[in-house]
């Protein structure tokens, strides 16, 4: 590339950095009229309008699923459906897992979520049975990572994993479920 383009690239990079700073400071770009709308669209496409609130109180919990496979001899082994061969496949497993976390404490929502968790857990356990032929039972554990905000962290609280759901599936027998 010719060196005559360098000043233009530096200016464009500086403008992008300015937009990142505006996004991080929650600046309302729509106040600038049509130009603000175009800038906001650019921000949406590039991610420069995000606020980067990693320690914000609104940062939600993250979920993970653990599988405990028990074979015919009673030996318990922790297994995973993530195989790290494909990052996208691992993301899909994590996305499925996130569907098992409750979105609300409302009773009617919780009842619907219980049915969904049960169905998803059964499907994932079926995958474990298919992958590990020696499995006689599979215990599905769903954990939720609860972050803390900065004031809580300063007071000594630390983020931690908490089990929110557990279900046991046994081949050719009825399954048991233990909601947490």
N, C-alpha and C positions, 0 to 999 in steps of 0.2 A: 504494500500500500504506500502510496506517495505521502511524503511528510507534509504536504500542503493540507491534508485532511485532519492532521492531529489537532489543531486548534478547534475545529468543529466538533471532533469527538470529545475533547475535554469539556467544551461547553455543554454538549448533550449529556455527558456523564454528570456534570455539576447540576444540571436541571433535574435529572432523575433523582439525584441525592436530595435535592431540595424537596421534591415531591414525597420522598420517603420520610423526611423530617416533618412535613405537613401532615402526612398520614399518621405518623406516630403521635403527633400532638392533637389529633382529633379535629383538625381544621375542616370546617364545612366549605367544601369547594363550590357547592351549588350557589353560594352567596355571590360568586363572581359571574353569574349569568351563564350564557351559552359557552363562554370560554371555560368556565368552571365545570360544565357538563362534559366537555371534551377532555379536560384534564382528569376528571373523575373516571371517565371511561378508560383512559390510558392507565390510571391507577388500578382499576379492576383487572385489566389485561396483564399487567406486570406484577401486581401484588404490592405496588409501592404505596397504596392507600391503607395498608393494614396498620393496626395500632400496636402490635407486638406486646400485648399485655400478659407476659408469661406469669407474673406474680399477681395478676389481677384477681379480685374476689370471684369473678365470673368464670374462671378457668374450671372446667368440669372434670369429673373423674374419668379415668381410663379403665377399661376392662381387659381381663385376660382369662383364658380358659385353660385349666390344667386337667390332665387325664391320668387317672390311676388305673392301670390295667392289672387285673389279678388273673393268673393262669390256673390251670387245673391243680397244681401242687400248692396253691395258696400264696405263691410268691407275688409280691406287689412291686410294680415297676411304673415309674413316671414316664409317660410317653407324650409325644407332641404330634399334632397334625401339620405343623409348619415344617417344611423340609429344606428351606433356604435355597432350593434350586431356582426358585423364581420369586423375586421380591414381590411381584404383583399378586401371586397366589398367596403368599404369606399375609399381604395386606387384606386380601379378601377374607381369609380366615379371621383376622382381627376385626374386620367390619362385621362379619356374622356374629362374632362374640359380643360386639358392642350392642347388638340388638337384644341381648339378654339382660341388659341392665335397666332397672326401672327409671323412667323419665319423671315420675311424679309420685307423691305419697298419697294421692287420692285413691280411695278404696276401689272404685269401679275400674280405674286405670290399672291398678295393681292386679286385679283379678284377670283382666285381659292379658297383662304382661306375664302372669303366671302360666297361662296356657301357651303363650308364645315361647317362653323359656323352656317349658317342658318339650315342646315340639322340636325346637332347635337343639336342645341337649340330646334328645333321642336320635336326631339325625347325625349329630357329631359322634355320638357313641357308636352308631352303626358304622360310621367311617372307620373308627378305631377297631371295631370287630373285624371289618373287612381287611384292614391293613395288618392286624396282628391276629393270625389264625389261632394262636394258642390261648387267646383271651377267653375267660369264662365269665368275667364280669368287668364292667368299666364304671368307675366313679368319675362323674363330671363335676369339677369344681369351678365355679365362676367367682373370680375375685375382682374387686374394684379398688383402684389406686386413688386414694383421696389426698389431693394436694392441699397445702395450707397456704394462706396468704402471708404476706410479710409481717404484719403485726402478730399473727399467731406463731410464726416462726421465731420471732424475737422473744416470745414468751416461752419458748422451749418446745412447742409442738413440732412434730416432724411428720412428713407425709408417710403413709403406710398402706399396705395392701390389706384388705379385709374381705373375707369370704362372704358373699351375699347369696349364694345358691349352691346346692349340692344335690345331685341325683345319682342313684345307682341303677345300672342296667345290667341284667343278667340274661345270658343267652337262654332262650326257650323257657323262660320263667317270667313272672310278673316283676316289674321294676318298682323300686321304692324311691321316694322323693323326700328331701329334707329342705324346705325353704328356710332361709336365714333371715 
